[in-house]
Amino acid sequence: MISLSRLALAGCAAAVLSAGAVRAETPADTLVIADKIDDIVSIDPAESFEFSGNDMLNNVYDTLVELDPSDLGPLVPGLAERWSLSEDGKTYTFEMRPGVTFHSGNPVTAEDAAWSLQRAVKLNKTPSFILTQFGFTPENVEERVRAEGDSLIVTVDKPYAPSFFYSALTAVVASIVDKKLAMEHEQNGDFGYEWLKTNTAGSGAYRLRAWKPNENYVLEANGDYWRGAPAMKRVFVRHVPEPATQRLLLERGDVDIARKLTPVDIEGVRGNPDIAINDELRGRIMYVALNQTVEPLNDPRVIEAIKYLIDYDGMADTFLKGSYVVHQAFLPIGFLGAIDDKPYRLDVAKAKALLQQASVEDLTIRIFVRNDQDRLEMAQSFQNTLAQAGIDAEIRTGTGKEILGEYRSRNHDIYLGAWGPDYSDPHTNADTFAKNPDNSLEAQLTGVLAWRNAYPASEETPITLAAVLERDTGKRKAMYEEVQRIHQRQSPFAPMFQRIEQVASRSNVEGFNAGGSIHSAFYWLVTKN
C-alpha cells in the first residue's frame, strides 16, 4: 500500500487539507479535485472496473488506440501510430509509436503491448471480458496476440465490425503496462498483480505519487510525456463524500473542482463569479435490477409492476433536477443505436393490478445501494412508491466496494446502481445488459449484468451477437434499436436516468473533461489562468 508522504503533499497548499482558513488558493501548478472515490477496488488496469479507478488510470496509462479529449468522437492513434486490417477482417497489425518510454524509463515496445493484453486475459479479472469477447483465452492468447519487431499482431476469432474492436482497445483493461517493471514484482506467477493493485507501471501523462484508499491520491506529471508535459505538475484528488463539504471547499478556494455537488448545491454556487458550471451529458445509466433467483421477482408480472413503481419524472423534476434526465434504455444518448423511448411512468394502480394477477401479497424485499447521496435519495423515493403498492422495501447500504461485491455474487434482491460504458461502441452496454451466454452460477460472468441478475437474455443474446459482426452501420444501428426495445419489455432491468455531470470549478480552471458519454476523465489538458 502506498502511503501519502510529506513529499507528495509538498506542492499542495496546507489549506487544501485544512478547513481553518477563511479563504485559500490552490498552487498554480496543482489541480485539486474533490470527488467521491471509495469505489476504487484495485488500480491494476487488468482489474479496475469502477468509475473512480478508471478516471485515475486513464491519466496514468496509455492505450494503443485513444480518444482525443478535445473531440471525443473519432478514434486517434495512441501508442500505436497506425494500424491496418487483413482482407478477411480478422488480423490487425499495429505499428508502435517510436521513442515512447514508460515512467520507469523503459522503452514502450510491441512486446509490452502483447504482454499487457495477454496478461489481462490470463488474469481473468472482471473487465477481461472486454478482450475475451474477441475469442482470446488464456490458452490461445499468446498465439493470437504477439509481437513481431515493432509491430503488434492481433488475430480475432470473427470478422467483427472494425470500429468495435478499435473502440474496445480504448478501455482501461487494454492499457499498456511496463512488462519489465511489473515482472520485477512478480509473486508466484501473478504477472505482478499483487504489486499493481496498489502501484502503477504506465506511460501516461501522470505517474502515481501516492494513494490512500478512501482518502486521496496524488498524481505527478510525466515531463517526458509523448504528447507534451501537462501544465499541472500535480493532481490531488480528495475523497469528500459530503456534497455540502465539497461546495464549501470550492467556494473557499480549497479545491479547484468539485465533482459531486447536488443540484441544490449547483444552484447555490451558479451565481458566484469565481465559480463556473459545466453540464456534461455522461454515459452513466442509473438503473434498477431484479435478481431472478429471488421469487417472486422472477415473475414477469412482478417485474413489470416494479417498472411502474418508479417515479421517473418526479425524481428528475425535484431532487435530481439538472443532474439526470429520464432515460429508459441501456444505451446512453450519444451512442450508435440509442433510443429515447419512455414506455414506463409511475402508475400505482397498474402496478397493483399486475401484482394481484401474480397473487403477490405482503412482499418484503431488500434494495442494495451504495452509500451515495443521489443514490440514497433515489432508493428512498423508490422505497416510498413500492410501499404505495404494498411492497415493504428495506434499504441496504454500504461502500461502493461492499455493495458491488454483493451484487457480483448475486446476493441482492434489487440493486439500484449505475453503469458506464467501457469503450465508445454500442456493444459495450449491449454485451453486459443484453447478452448472457451462460447463466449458470458456475460460469461466474461477474462483468455481465444479465448474469449478475440471473437473466438468460435468451431473445436478446442472438441479436447482440449478430450486431457486433454487422459491418453496415445502418443495419447495425437498427439491430441495437430492436434489442433495446425487447430488453425494455421483458428484462428485469429498469433503466431510469442518464447522468448529466455538473462539474463545478473555480473560474480560472480550463480544459477539464469528464469524458462525455463514452470515456473517463482527462486531467492532462487542464490549465489555470
N, C-alpha and C positions, 0 to 999 in steps of 0.2 A: 504494500500500500504506500502510495506517495503521500508524504506529509507536506503541509503548506508551510514552507520555510520562510524565514525572515527575508532571505534574499529574493524569493519570489514576490514578496509583497513590497519590496523596496520602492518600486515605481508607482505604487498605488498610494494615494494620499491617505493619511491616517483618518481623515474624515470619512473615507469610504466605509470604514469599519465601525465608525462611531456615530452615535446619534446625538452627541453632545453639542456640536457647533450649530449656531443658528443658520449659517449659510456656508456651503462648501463648494469646491470646484475640483473636478477630477483632473489629473495630469493631462496635459495637451497631447501626450503620446500614448495614452492609455484609454481603452474603451471599457467602461464599466457597465455591466448589464445585470439588472435584477430579473430573475426568472424563477420558475419552479422546476427543479432538476432532480427530484427524488425518484424519478423513474429510471435512472441510469442503473442498469444491471451489470454491464460489462463494457469496457472500451476496446475490446478486441473487435476489429471490424468484421470478423467471421461470426461474431455472436451478437453484436449490438443491433437492437431492433426496436429501440424506443426513441421517441422524438428528441429528447434532450441529448442523449448519447450521440445520435446521428448528427445533430447540429454541431457538436464538438468535432466529431470525426470528419465531417465534410470540410473542415478547415485545416485538418492535420494531415489527411491523406489525399492523394490524387488517384484518379481512375484513368483507364485507357481512353474512354470517351467521356466528355463532360458537357455541362450546360454553362452558358455564359450568363452570369447574374444580371448583366445589363440587357439581355434579351433571352428570356427563358424558353423560347420556342425551339429553335433549331439546335441540333447536337453539334458540338465543336470538338476538335482534336484536344486530347489531354496528354497523357504520357505516350500515347500513340499519335504520331503526327499525320499519319494517313493509313488507310485500310482499303481492302478490296475483298470481293466475294467471288467464289468459283461459279462456273456456269450452272452447276447442279444445285446451287443455293445452300450448300451445307458446310463449306470450308471457308473460313475467314482468315485473312492474313493482315496482321497489324505490324506496321513498321514503327519501331520505338523511336522516340524523340532523343536525339543525341545530346550529351553533355549535362543531363539532369542528375543531381545527386540527392540521396536521402539526407535527413537531418544528421545522420551519423558521419556523413562524408562519403559513404559508399556509393558507387555509381548505380543508377537505376538501369537494369538490364532486362532483356526479354526473359531471362531465366527467373528473375524476381517476379515478373508478371505471371509466368507459367506456374511457378511455385505458389504464389498467392491464391490463384484460382483453384489449384489442386488442393491446397490446404483447407480452403473454405468448404470444399466438397467433402474431404476426408473427415474433417471435424464434425460435420453434420449437425451444426447448431441450428437454432430456429430459422435464421434467414437463408440457410443454404438452399432452400427450395428455389430461390431466385435463379440459382445456377443449375441445380439438378433437373429443373424442368426442361433443359436442353439435352437431356439424355446422359448427363455425366453421372458416374457412380464412383465410389472410392476405388473400385476395381479397374475401371477403364479410363479414369480422368488423366492419368499420366500419358496415355496413348493419344487421347483426343485433345489435350491441351499441352503443347510442347513448344520449346524454344528452338529456333534454327538461326544461329547467328544473331543478328539484330532484329529478327522477326519473331513474332508470336503467331503460331498456327493453331487455330481452334476449329475443330470439326464437330458440328452438332448432329443430332440424330435425324432431324427432319428439315426440310426447306422452309423454315419459318419466315414470316414477314420480316425482312431485314431490319426495319425500324424497331421492331420488338426486341430483337437481340441487342442492337446497339443501345437501346434505352435501358435494358436490364444492366448493362455494364456501367451505367452511371450510379447504380446503387452502392451503398456503403459496403456491402458484403463483397463487392468486386474491387475494393481498394487494393492498391499495390503496396505490399509490405516488404520491408528490408529483410530479405531472407537471411543474410549473414548475421545481422544483429539479433534477429529473433531466434535463430538456431544456437546462438551463444548462450541463450537462456532456456534451451530445451530441457525438459524433465520427462524421463520415461517415455520418449517418443511422442510428446504432446505438441510438437511444432511451435514451441514457445507459448502455448496457450495460457498457462498459469501466469506467466510474466506479462503477456499482452493484455490480460484482463485489467491491469492497473497501470500499464505503461504503453508507450506508443513507439512506432518504428516507421514513420511515414516520410513523405517528401513534400508535404503541402505547405501552404503559406505560413502556418504556425506549428510550433512544436509544443507539446505539453510540458509545462514547467512544474506544475503542482496540481494535485487533486485531493480533496477531502470529500468522500461521498456524503451526500445530503447537506453539504455546506457550501462548497465553492470549487472552482477550478481556475487556473491561470494558464493562459497560452502566451508564448513568446514568439515574436516574429522571426521568420526564416529570412535573413538578409540576403540569402543566395537564391531565393525562390525564382524559378524559371520564368514566371510571369512578371517579375519585378517585386521588390521588397514592399510589404504592406506599410501603409502610412502609420497605422497604430502599432507601436512596438510591443504592446501587451494587450491582451483581452482578459478581463477579470469578470467571471460570471458568478454571481452570488445566488444561493438558494434563498429566496424570500417568498415563503408560501402565502403570506397575507397580502392581498391586493392593496389594502389601505396603507400598509408599510411601504410597499413599492411606490405608491403615489407620493408619500411623504418624502422618501429618499429622492425621488425625481424632482419634486418641487424645490427641495433644498439644494439640489445640485450634487448630491452624494453619489448618484448614478447618472449615466448618460442615457440609458434606455430602460424602460420598464415594459415587460412583455406580457404580464398577466393582470392588467387592470380590468376591473369590472366596467360595464357600460356606464354605471353611475360615476365611477372614478374618471372615466374618459370625458364625460360631460363636465365634470368638475374642473378639469385642467384645460379644457378646449380653448378657453378664452385667455389663457396665460400666454403672454408674448414670448416667454422664454421656452415654451414647450410646443412641439409640432406633433401632429397626429397623422399617422399613415394607415389608411384602411386597405388591407391586402387580402383578397379572396384566396384562401388556402385550400389545399386538397383534403383537409381533415374532415371526415364524416363522423358525426355523433350518431350513435345507433343503440338500439336495444336488441338483445338476442336472447332467445329462449332455448335452454338446454333440452334437447329431445330425448334424453334419458330420464327426464323427470315427468311423471304423469301428474296432471293431465295437460302439461304444457306441450305435449306432442300431438294433441288433438287439433286438427285444422280449424275447428270452430273456435277453440280457445285462443289459438294463435291470432285468428282474425279479430276476435273480440279485444284482445290486448292492443292490437294496432289501432282500434277505435277508442282506446282509453288513454291515449297520449294527447295532451293539449298542445299540439304543434304550434298553432298560431298564438295561443295565449302566452306561451313561454317566449316566443320570438318577439312578441309585441310588448313584453314587460321587462323582466329582469335580464333577458338576453338581447335586448334591443341594440342593434348596431354591431353586435359581435357574432351573430349567427343569422343565417337565412334558412327558412324551411326548405329542406331538400330530402326527397323520399326515394332516392335511388342510390345504388352503391358506387356509381361512377360520379366523381365530382364534376361540376360545370368547369369547362376548360379542357376536358379530355375528349378525344375522338369517341363519338357514340353516346355521349352523355345525354340524358333525357331530363326534362323538368316536370314530368307527370307528378301530380299530387293526389293520389286516389283516396287518401285517408284524412280524416279530421276527427276531432273529439265528438263522439256520439255515444253517450252513455246508454241510451235506450236501445240502440242497435247492439251494443256490446252485451247488455243484459239478456237480450233475446238469444244471442248466439251462445252465451253461457248456459241458458236454460235448455237450449237444444242439445247441448253436450252433457246435460244433467250434472252440472258443476255447481256445488253449493259450499259455502264456508271454506273457500280456498285460501290457504296460507302459503306465501312464497317469500323467498329472500332475493333482494336486489343487491348485487355486488357492484360497488362503485368505489373508485379511487377518491381519496380524501382531498378533493379539489373543489373550490367554491362553486364554480359553474356547474360541475357535475353533480355536486350535492344538491344544489337548487333544482336541477332537472329531476333528480331522484325524488326529492320531496314533492315536486309537482306531480310526478308520476304516481307516487305513493297515494297522494290525495285523490287523483282521478280513478285509480284502481279501487280505492275504498268506496267511491260512489257506486261501483258495480258490485260491492260486497266482497272484494278481494282484500285480504289483510296482508300487507307487504311490510316486511322487516328490511331496513336498510343496513347492509353490512359494509363497513368502510375499512380502509387500510391504505398503506402507501401504494404507489404505483406498482412497485415490485411485488408486494404481497398479493394484491388483487389480481395482477397478471398471472402470478403463479397458480392461484386457484382456478382462474379461467382456462389456462392452458392444460389443466388437469381434469377438466370437465366437472369441477366440484361446485359449480354455481347452479342456481335456479335460473335467474335472469341476470344478465350482465348489461350494465349501462356504461358505455365507454366510447373510445374514439379509434378511428383507423385512418392512417395516412398512407398515400402511395409511396412505393419504394423506388419507382422509376417512372418515366414520362409516357408510358404506353398503357392503354386501357386494360391490357391483360394483368397489370399489377393488382388491380382490385377484383377483376373477374376471376382470377386464379385462386383467390382466397375466399371470396363470398360465394362464388357460383361454380366451384369445381371441388369435388371430393372423390378421388379415385379409390379410396379405401377407408370406409367408415369404421372399421374395427378398432377397438381400443388398442390392440397390439400395434397398429400402424403408427401411432404417435405422431401424426402430422400436425404438430403443435403450431406451426406457422400458418395453418389453413383455418380460417374462421368457421367454414362449414363443418370441418372436422371437430373443432372445439365444441360446437353445439350439437354434434352427432346428427348433422343434417346430410343425408346422402347426396343431395343435389342431382338426382337421377336424370331429370329433364335438362337441367342447365349444363351439366358437365360435357355432354357431346357437343353442344353449341360452342361452349368456351374453347374446347379443344380444336374445333374446326376454325373458329375465328382467328386464332393465333397463327394459322397457316395460310389464311387468305391474303393474297398479295394485292387484290383490287381494293383500294381504300374505300370506295363507295359501298361495296358489298360487305366489307369488314365492319364499317360503321353501322349498317343495318342489322348485322348479327348481334352487335353489342346492345343495340336498342331493344331487340327482341328478347335477349336473355335477361335484361333488366326488368322488363315487364312481367316475364314469367316469375322471376325472383320476387318481385313486389307482391304478386298474387299468392304465392304458396310457400315461400320460405319462412322460417322462424325469425327472420330479421326484420326490424322496423327502423330503417334509416330515418333520421329526424331532421338533422341540420347539417349545413356546410359552414365551416368556420370562416368568419371574417376576422383576421388577426388585426387588432387595433394596437399598433405599436406606438407607444408614446416615447418621444425622445427630446432631449434638450435641443433647442433650435439651431445650435451650431454643429449638430451631427448630420452628416450627409453620407449616402451610399450604402446604408444598411438595407439588406434584402433578406426577408424571412423565408424566401424560397418559393413564393407563389403557390399555385395549386399542385406543383409537381416535384418539389425538391425541399432540401433542408436549408438552413440559414447560411448566409455568406457573411463573413466578417472582414475579409481581406480588401474590400473596396471602400471601407469606411474611412472618412476623413472628418476632421474638426476644423471649423473656421474660427 
